[in-house]
Amino acid sequence: MTHAEFHAWLLGLGMGWLGWTEQQTLESRMTSIMAAYKARIDMLKAIFGGGDGARPAKDATGGVSLKDPAGLRGLLKALGKKG
């Protein structure tokens, strides 16, 4: 990777992944951009799971297909709601 490609990649991290403005990104140190990017990835893994073998919590439907009327009635009954 050339220096120009690396700087373009950093600019993409700052403006894309981190949501910073161009000015904020350009005024930041390379190490700060990379640390903020790593922290963003860690945050997304904590929220959604994944990446390192971690799996998100089982969905609230208990695996019931939302397209299955009988399954939905059973799920609603289990939740104490009319189906």
C-alpha positions, -999 to +999 in steps of 0.1 A: +000+000+000+014+034-010+014+064+013-014+080-008-035+048-005-029+046+033-040+082+037-070+077+016-079+046+037-075+067+069-097+094+054-123+068+046-122+055+082-126+089+097-154+101+074-171+068+067-169+046+098-165+073+124-187+099+109-162+127+113-160+157+090-131+159+065-116+187+086-118+167+119-102+137+102-074+156+086-066+173+119-064+140+137-033+119+142-031+086+124-030+067+157-061+085+169-081+076+138-070+039+141-077+038+178-112+054+173-119+029+145-109-001+167-131+013+195-160+016+170-156-020+159-154-031+195-186-012+202-204-028+173-193-062+184-206-056+219-240-044+205-245-069+177-220-097+186-198-115+160-164-114+146-145-135+172-168-164+177-192-145+198-228-148+188-257-124+194-283-134+219-312-155+206-339-135+189-370-126+208-392-148+186-375-180+200-369-191+164-405-189+153-410-178+117-429-146+114-445-160+083-460-190+102-495-180+115-497-210+139-462-202+153-471-166+158-503-175+177-482-198+199-457-171+205-483-145+213-500-170+237-467-176+254-462-139+258-498-136+273-513-117+244-544-125+223-535-141+190 
